[in-house]
Amino acid sequence: MEINLRRKRISSTALISFTDIIFLLIIFLLIASSFVTHSGIQVKLPGSVSRQNEFNKNISLTLTIDNEVYIDNEYTTWEELPKVLNRKLIEDPEMVIVIRADEDVALKNIVDLLDVAQLSGSNRFFIATQLLKQE
């Protein structure tokens, strides 16, 4: 009786685990990229313990302590603000305006910013806050 000890080559490679890792990395990068929305402008946001909504399609209006206004991290004057905001809202009327104001800014200035945004044609607002931990 003769025993055949010849080894066969494996003709298929198991790439299943490799594709799983790549798929998980892609998911991680997509989730992590949605958290990177603010950069550059130093604003100390007021605190809140409630959960905040995140919108993918938004216009960020930032009001600094020095009463400077930024639209999507680009400086603009108060006089140019309605025109620039109106142009962005015409491109996509479903945009949500996210107000990012320093916690030490006077309420009157925030109301003025909301008035300009509303007169520019928006009716969807969101005030950004920093999430505080509940004890």
N, C-alpha and C positions, 0 to 999 in steps of 0.2 A: 504494500500500500504506500503510495507516494503522496506526501503532503505538499501542497503548493504554498510556499512561503513568499511568494511574490507580492510585494506591496503595491497597492493601487494609488495613483496620485489623486489628490483631492482636486476636482476640476471646478468646484464652485467655492467662491470665497464668501464668508459670512460678513457682509457689510451692514447687516441689520443694526448692530450696536453702534457702528460709526454714523449711520444716518440718524439714529435716535439722538446722538449727542449733538449733531449739527442742527437738528430740528429744535432741540431744547435751547441751544445757543441763540438761534434766530428768535425764538419766543422771548427769551430773556432780553435781548437787545431791543425788540419792539416794545416791550413793557417799560424798560428802563428809559428809552428815548422819550416816552410821553411825559416823564417827570421833569425833563430839562426844558423849562419854558421861560425862565427868567435868567437874564444875565446882565452883568455890567452895572446897572443902576442900583445904588445903595439906598434901600428904603426899608425902614423898620416897620413891618406890618403890625397892626393891632392883633391881639390874641383872641381866640375863640375856641370853645370846647366842642362845638358841633361839627359834624362831618361836612366837608366842602365838596361841591361838585366840580368836576373838571370838564372842560369843553375843548374839543379838538379845533373847532373853528372859532377863534376869538381874536379880538383886537385888544391889546393891552394898553390902557391909558395909565401912565404913571405920573403921580404928582409928588414932587420932592418937598422937603422941608423949606427949601428956598423958593417955593412956588414956581418951579420949572416943570414943564409938561413934556412928556415923551410919549410918542405913539410907536408901539412895538420897538422900543429901545432906540428910537431916533428922536432927537430933540426937535421940538417945534414951538413956535410962539403961540400965545393965546389968540392972536389975530389970525394966524394961519390954521389953527386947530379945526374950525368948522369945515373949511374947504378940504383939508386932507382927510378928515373923518368921513365927510360926505362921499368923497371919491372911493374910499375903501368900502363903504356901505353900498354904494351903487354896484360895485363888482360882485358882492355877495350879500344880499339883504338879510340872510339868516345868521350873520355873525353876531356873537355875543360880546358885549363890551365888558371887559374885566377892569375894574377900577382898582389900582394899586396905589394907595396913598399912605404916606408916613403917618404913624399914629399921633404925632405932634402937630399935624397940619390942622388949621382951623376948619371947623365944620362948614363955615361959609364958603371956603375955597372948594371943598368937595362938592357942595351943592351947585356952585358955579360950573364945575366940571361936568356934573350930571346934566345940568341945563343945556350946556353946549352940545353934549352927546345926544340928548333927546331932540334938540332942534335940528341936529344933523340928520335925523331920520331913524334913529334907533329906539327900540322900545324894550330891548332885552339887556339887562344889566346884571352884573355879578360883582360884589365887593370882595376882594381878596383879603384873607386874613391868615395869620399863622396859627396852625393847629396847636393847642395847648393840651398837655396830658392831664387826664382826670385823675384825681387822687382818691 
